[in-house]
Amino acid sequence: MALRKGLVFYRDIHDNKPPLLYLAAAVAQTQFWFRFILLWWQAATTVAVYKLAELIFTRLPRPAKGGALPEADRRNDAKGKRALLVTILFVALVTVFEGNIANGEIFMILPATVGMLIIVTGYRLQVTGWKYFLAGLLFAAGFLFKVPAGFDFLAAAAFLVIGEIRGIRGIRGVWGKIWSRELWLMAAGFVLPILISVVYYTKAGAFQPYVRSALLQNVGYLQSWKTGDNSSGGFASESGLARRAAGLVLGTAAIWWAGKRLKVDWQSQFAGLWFLYSLFGALLSERPYPHYLIQAAVPAALVAGLVIYGRQKAARAGLVGLGTAGVMAYFSIGFWGYPIFPYYQNFLDFSLMKKTRDEYFSYFGNRVPDNYRLAGYLRAATDEGERIFVWGDEPFIYPLAGRLPAGRYTTAYHVVDFGGYEETIKAIEETKAAAIVKYPMEQREFPQLETILRDDYIKGPKFGDAEVYHRLEVRGQK
């Protein structure tokens, strides 16, 4: 809504995510079309996962450069069934990890998966050149949906170095792999779109808020659950980030050693590296939000498939160890779970008119019916060009009401976490916000707002917990 009305992301409206998810929402305009895009996006991701799994399970010896491909062995007859199982596991994991919501993770895994498909194809067929640049572009697209996709790029880079390590002798050989043309083409493809986005927002006057909020502060936000400080951006050892980073390095070294000494196949190396790095990205914050785990769904399904169908005992044992570590992290953090079947049952009951509209909305939270009534009231009580302000964590009031926020921050926790009190008060005064909605925020005091409400606003109706205040001069009383 903000983009369609001429506002610039990050300068005029705040969030701590990169821009592509908001661009997708702007294209969709409504929740229905956003979910429609999600439907076909997820379908494309599922196809990409199947193609990648099919390639992984095709037992085709890698040819010499310039040589003709030998025929696949008899095990290829089963590759379709194995790829299908991996795909089913992927769909099941995504469904469990809150896959019925248009989360940024759902969008970012498609370009990351296609990027990995290009990497694996190039590795198997000895392809060199600009396809690696395309893979980098795809990883960048994932990054511009959500920053943790950068760890998928790092996994691909690690694989390009480790994948042929068995034929490399000494540090000089490893150094040569690091400076390979393929790796640097992929890196260039990854960096270029991100730099273009920085240049664009610089020209739009949003360099500082974009880089700080969408790129740099993202790390601070992601690692702030344990520290309680969303504005931090350092290497917070107290959040466990240092320990997990050490585990990432040790895990990478173990996969390198397994390939060089135990002759572990490249498929297991690839799946192990991708799972390790994607899990690091998903666990970066130690927040118990299950949709973070969507990032690791594809490599987790591949790891499971290789454990079931793998031919090397050492590889299978290593992958079981990685999977066990992931399960232990899952229970250690205490990820939340959401009901799956009741979600669809609620929709079915509403479709068959077994539930009223309010009963359907109430499934998603007791406040939802009141919020819809509140939004309808604000749409009727304010003019289209007027601004409103919501003091609470209910940002969807703005699009439901069709009204822009008074300032950059759309939620109370953004104001608190990023110290936006004075900026928000100034924005309310400058835009002369026609209405202010106040939710009870016992843990988040905002005394300046209370002063404005007392001096310049009159109390209106109440919708559940939400109190509406109208500006006096708007109501003709000042």
C-alpha positions in Angstrom: 0.0 0.0 0.0 2.8 2.4 0.9 4.6 1.7 -2.3 1.5 2.2 -4.5 1.0 5.6 -2.8 4.5 6.8 -3.6 6.3 6.1 -0.3 9.9 4.9 -0.4 10.7 1.8 1.5 12.9 2.3 4.6 13.0 6.1 4.3 9.2 6.6 4.6 8.1 3.2 6.0 10.2 0.9 8.2 10.9 -2.8 8.2 13.9 -5.0 8.8 13.5 -7.2 5.8 14.9 -6.7 2.2 12.5 -5.3 -0.4 11.5 -8.3 -2.7 8.8 -9.6 -0.3 7.2 -6.2 -0.2 7.4 -5.8 -3.9 5.6 -9.1 -4.3 2.9 -7.9 -1.9 2.6 -4.6 -3.8 2.1 -6.5 -7.0 -0.6 -8.7 -5.4 -2.4 -5.8 -3.7 -4.8 -8.1 -1.9 -4.4 -11.0 0.5 -6.1 -13.3 -2.0 -3.7 -12.5 -4.9 -0.8 -12.7 -2.5 -1.8 -16.2 -1.5 -2.4 -17.0 -5.2 1.1 -16.0 -6.0 2.3 -18.1 -3.1 0.4 -21.2 -4.4 2.2 -21.1 -7.8 5.5 -20.1 -6.2 5.4 -23.2 -3.9 4.4 -25.3 -6.9 7.5 -24.2 -8.8 9.6 -24.8 -5.7 8.3 -28.4 -5.5 9.2 -29.0 -9.1 12.7 -27.6 -8.6 13.1 -29.9 -5.5 12.1 -32.9 -7.5 14.5 -32.1 -10.4 17.3 -31.5 -7.9 16.6 -34.8 -6.1 16.5 -36.6 -9.4 19.9 -35.3 -10.3 21.3 -36.2 -6.9 20.1 -39.8 -7.2 21.2 -40.3 -10.7 24.2 -42.5 -10.3 26.2 -41.2 -13.2 30.0 -41.2 -13.0 31.4 -37.8 -13.7 33.1 -37.7 -17.1 36.5 -36.2 -18.0 36.3 -32.8 -19.5 35.3 -32.9 -23.1 34.4 -36.6 -22.8 31.0 -38.2 -23.7 28.7 -39.1 -20.9 28.6 -42.8 -20.1 25.3 -44.6 -19.7 23.7 -44.5 -16.2 23.8 -47.6 -14.2 20.8 -49.7 -13.3 20.2 -47.8 -10.1 18.9 -44.9 -12.2 15.7 -46.8 -12.7 14.8 -46.0 -9.1 15.8 -42.4 -9.2 12.3 -41.2 -9.9 10.9 -43.0 -6.8 13.7 -41.6 -4.6 13.2 -38.1 -5.9 9.5 -38.4 -5.3 10.1 -39.4 -1.7 12.4 -36.5 -1.2 9.8 -34.2 -2.7 7.1 -35.5 -0.4 9.3 -35.1 2.6 10.0 -31.5 1.6 6.3 -30.7 1.2 5.6 -32.3 4.6 8.3 -30.3 6.3 7.2 -27.0 4.8 3.6 -27.8 5.8 4.6 -28.5 9.4 6.9 -25.4 9.5 3.9 -23.0 8.9 3.8 -23.3 5.2 0.3 -22.1 4.9 1.4 -18.5 5.5 3.1 -16.2 2.9 6.4 -16.2 4.8 9.5 -14.7 3.4 11.2 -18.1 3.7 8.7 -19.7 1.3 9.7 -17.2 -1.3 13.4 -17.3 -0.7 13.9 -21.1 -1.1 12.8 -21.1 -4.7 15.7 -19.1 -6.1 18.0 -20.8 -3.7 16.9 -24.2 -4.8 17.2 -23.4 -8.5 20.6 -21.9 -7.8 21.7 -25.2 -6.2 20.3 -27.0 -9.2 22.5 -25.0 -11.5 25.5 -25.7 -9.2 24.9 -29.4 -9.2 24.3 -29.6 -12.9 27.5 -27.7 -13.6 29.5 -29.9 -11.2 28.2 -33.2 -12.7 28.6 -32.1 -16.4 31.8 -30.2 -16.0 30.0 -27.0 -17.1 32.0 -23.8 -16.8 31.1 -20.2 -17.5 28.2 -17.8 -17.0 25.8 -20.3 -15.6 27.5 -19.8 -12.2 26.9 -16.1 -12.6 23.2 -17.0 -13.0 23.3 -19.1 -9.9 24.8 -16.2 -8.0 21.9 -14.0 -9.2 19.4 -16.5 -7.9 21.1 -16.6 -4.5 21.0 -12.8 -4.4 17.2 -12.9 -5.2 16.8 -15.2 -2.2 18.9 -12.8 -0.1 16.7 -9.9 -1.1 13.7 -11.8 0.1 15.4 -12.7 3.5 19.0 -12.2 4.6 19.6 -15.7 5.9 19.5 -17.0 2.3 23.1 -15.7 2.2 24.0 -18.9 4.0 22.7 -20.9 1.0 25.1 -19.0 -1.1 27.9 -19.8 1.3 27.0 -23.5 1.2 27.3 -23.4 -2.6 30.6 -21.7 -2.4 31.9 -24.2 0.2 30.8 -27.1 -2.1 32.6 -25.6 -5.1 35.8 -25.7 -3.0 35.3 -29.0 -1.2 33.5 -30.9 -4.0 36.8 -31.9 -5.8 39.1 -31.8 -2.8 40.0 -35.4 -3.2 42.0 -34.6 -6.3 43.8 -31.6 -4.8 47.1 -31.8 -3.0 48.4 -29.2 -0.6 47.4 -25.7 0.4 48.2 -24.4 -3.1 45.6 -26.7 -4.7 43.0 -25.5 -2.2 44.0 -21.9 -2.8 43.5 -22.5 -6.6 40.0 -23.7 -6.0 39.2 -20.6 -4.0 40.3 -18.5 -6.9 38.5 -20.6 -9.5 36.5 -18.8 -12.2 33.3 -20.5 -11.4 33.4 -19.5 -7.7 34.1 -15.8 -8.5 31.4 -15.7 -11.3 28.9 -16.9 -8.7 30.1 -14.4 -6.2 29.8 -11.6 -8.7 26.3 -12.7 -9.5 25.4 -12.7 -5.8 26.9 -9.2 -5.0 25.7 -7.3 -8.1 21.9 -7.2 -7.4 22.6 -6.3 -3.7 24.8 -3.4 -4.8 22.2 -2.3 -7.3 19.6 -2.2 -4.5 21.9 -0.2 -2.3 22.5 2.3 -5.2 18.8 2.6 -5.9 17.9 3.4 -2.3 20.9 5.7 -2.0 19.4 7.7 -4.9 16.0 7.6 -3.3 17.5 9.2 -0.1 17.2 5.9 1.9 20.8 4.7 2.0 21.3 4.8 5.8 17.9 3.3 6.8 18.1 0.6 4.0 21.6 -0.6 4.8 21.0 -0.3 8.6 17.5 -1.8 8.8 17.3 -4.3 6.0 20.9 -5.5 5.8 23.1 -4.8 8.9 20.5 -4.5 11.6 19.0 -7.7 10.4 21.8 -9.6 12.1 21.3 -7.7 15.3 17.6 -8.5 15.2 18.2 -12.1 14.4 20.6 -12.6 17.3 18.6 -10.5 19.8 16.1 -13.1 21.2 18.5 -14.2 23.9 20.1 -10.8 24.5 16.9 -8.9 24.5 18.3 -6.1 22.3 17.0 -5.8 18.8 19.3 -3.0 18.0 22.5 -4.9 18.5 24.6 -5.8 15.6 27.7 -7.3 17.1 29.0 -10.8 17.5 27.0 -11.6 20.6 28.6 -14.6 22.2 25.9 -14.5 24.9 23.3 -15.3 22.3 25.1 -18.5 21.3 26.1 -17.1 17.9 29.8 -17.6 18.6 29.2 -21.2 19.5 27.1 -21.9 16.5 29.7 -20.3 14.2 32.4 -22.5 15.7 30.1 -25.5 15.0 29.7 -24.3 11.4 33.5 -24.2 10.9 34.0 -27.6 12.6 31.2 -29.1 10.5 32.6 -27.8 7.3 36.1 -29.1 8.2 34.5 -32.5 9.1 32.8 -32.7 5.7 36.1 -31.8 4.0 37.9 -34.5 5.9 35.2 -37.1 5.1 35.5 -36.4 1.4 39.3 -36.4 1.4 40.0 -39.3 3.8 36.9 -41.4 3.8 36.1 -40.9 0.1 32.5 -39.8 0.9 30.6 -39.2 -2.3 29.9 -35.7 -3.5 26.1 -36.1 -3.1 26.5 -36.5 0.6 29.0 -33.7 0.8 26.6 -31.4 -1.1 23.5 -32.3 1.1 25.6 -32.1 4.3 27.0 -28.7 3.6 23.7 -27.2 2.5 21.9 -28.6 5.5 24.6 -27.4 7.8 24.7 -23.8 6.5 20.9 -23.5 6.0 20.4 -24.8 9.6 22.8 -22.1 10.8 20.8 -19.5 9.0 17.5 -20.8 10.4 18.9 -21.0 14.0 20.6 -17.6 13.8 18.3 -15.9 16.3 17.4 -18.9 18.5 13.9 -17.6 18.2 11.3 -20.4 18.3 9.4 -19.4 15.2 8.9 -22.5 13.1 8.8 -20.7 9.7 12.5 -20.0 10.1 13.1 -23.8 9.6 11.6 -23.6 6.1 15.0 -22.5 4.9 16.4 -26.0 5.9 13.5 -28.0 4.5 15.0 -28.8 1.1 18.5 -29.9 2.3 16.8 -31.8 5.2 14.7 -33.8 2.8 17.8 -34.5 0.7 19.7 -35.6 3.8 16.9 -38.0 4.8 16.8 -39.4 1.2 20.5 -40.0 1.2 20.4 -41.7 4.7 17.7 -44.1 3.3 19.2 -44.8 -0.1 22.9 -43.9 0.4 25.5 -46.6 -0.5 28.3 -45.5 1.7 28.2 -46.4 5.4 30.5 -43.5 6.4 28.4 -41.0 4.5 25.1 -42.3 6.0 26.6 -42.2 9.5 27.8 -38.6 9.0 24.4 -37.5 7.7 22.6 -39.2 10.6 24.9 -37.2 12.9 24.0 -33.9 11.2 20.3 -34.8 11.3 20.6 -35.7 15.0 22.3 -32.3 15.7 19.4 -30.6 13.9 16.8 -32.4 15.9 18.6 -31.6 19.2 18.7 -28.0 18.2 15.0 -28.1 17.4 14.1 -29.3 20.9 16.7 -27.3 22.7 15.3 -24.0 21.3 11.7 -25.2 21.8 10.2 -24.3 18.5 6.6 -23.6 18.5 4.1 -25.7 16.7 0.9 -24.7 14.9 -2.2 -27.0 14.3 -2.3 -28.1 10.7 -5.6 -30.0 10.2 -7.7 -27.5 12.3 -6.4 -24.7 10.0 -7.9 -26.4 6.9 -11.0 -27.6 8.9 -11.7 -24.0 9.8 -11.6 -23.0 6.1 -13.8 -25.9 5.1 -16.4 -25.1 7.8 -16.5 -21.5 6.6 -16.8 -22.5 3.0 -19.7 -24.8 3.8 -21.3 -22.1 5.8 -21.0 -24.0 9.1 -19.3 -21.0 10.6 -20.1 -17.3 10.6 -17.5 -14.8 9.4 -16.7 -13.8 13.0 -16.3 -17.4 14.0 -13.9 -18.0 11.1 -11.9 -14.9 12.0 -11.8 -15.9 15.7 -9.8 -19.0 14.8 -6.8 -16.8 14.0 -7.1 -14.9 17.3 -9.7 -13.3 19.6 -8.8 -9.9 18.4 -9.3 -10.5 14.7 -13.1 -9.9 14.4 -12.7 -6.7 16.5 -9.7 -5.6 14.3 -11.8 -6.0 11.1 -14.6 -3.9 12.7 -12.1 -1.3 13.8 -10.6 -1.1 10.3 -14.1 -0.6 8.8 -14.8 2.2 11.3 -11.5 3.9 10.5 -12.2 3.7 6.8 -15.6 5.4 7.3 -14.4 7.9 10.0 -11.3 9.3 8.2 -10.7 10.6 4.7 -8.6 8.6 2.2 -5.6 11.0 2.3 -5.5 11.2 6.1 -2.9 9.3 8.2 -3.5 7.3 11.3 -1.3 5.8 14.0 -1.7 2.4 15.8 0.1 2.0 19.1 0.3 -1.8 19.2 1.5 -4.8 17.3 -1.4 -4.9 14.8 0.1 -3.4 11.6 -2.5 -5.0 9.4 -4.9 -2.3 10.6 -3.3 0.1 8.1 -4.0 -1.9 4.9 -7.4 -3.1 6.2 -8.4 0.5 6.8 -6.7 1.7 3.6 -4.8 4.4 5.5 -1.1 5.1 5.7 0.7 5.3 9.0 1.7 8.7 10.4 5.4 7.8 10.5 7.9 5.1 9.5 7.1 2.7 12.2 4.0 0.5 12.0 4.3 -1.5 15.2 5.0 -0.7 18.8 7.9 -3.1 19.0 9.6 -1.3 16.2 9.3 2.0 18.0 10.7 0.5 21.2 13.4 -1.6 19.7 14.8 1.1 17.4 14.3 4.0 19.7 11.7 5.8 17.4 9.8 7.6 20.1 10.7 11.2 19.2 10.5 10.5 15.5 7.1 9.0 15.9 5.7 11.9 17.9 7.1 14.4 15.4 5.5 12.4 12.6 2.1 12.4 14.4 2.3 16.2 14.8 3.5 16.9 11.3 0.9 14.7 9.5 -1.8 15.7 12.0 -2.9 12.0 12.3 -6.7 12.0 12.1 -7.0 9.0 14.5 -4.8 7.1 16.9 -5.6 3.6 17.9 -4.2 2.5 21.3 -3.8 -1.1 22.4 -2.9 -1.9 26.0 0.9 -2.0 26.2 1.8 -2.6 29.8 5.4 -3.4 29.1 5.9 -0.5 26.6 5.3 2.9 28.0 5.0 5.9 25.7 4.5 9.0 27.9 4.8 11.5 25.0 1.9 9.7 23.3 -0.2 10.0 26.4 0.4 13.7 26.5 -0.7 14.1 22.9 -3.8 12.0 23.4 -4.7 14.2 26.4 -4.1 17.5 24.8 -5.0 17.1 21.1 -7.4 14.1 20.9 -10.8 13.0 22.1 -11.6 9.5 23.0 -13.9 7.6 20.5 -15.4 4.1 20.4 -13.6 1.0 21.7 -13.2 -2.2 19.7 -12.2 -5.0 22.0 -8.9 -3.9 23.6 -8.4 -1.1 21.0 -9.3 2.5 22.0 -9.8 5.0 19.2 -8.9 8.7 19.6 -9.9 11.4 17.1 -7.9 14.6 16.6 -9.9 17.5 18.0 -9.5 19.8 15.0 -10.6 17.1 12.7 -13.8 16.6 14.7 -14.3 20.4 14.6 -13.7 20.9 18.3 -10.4 22.7 18.2 
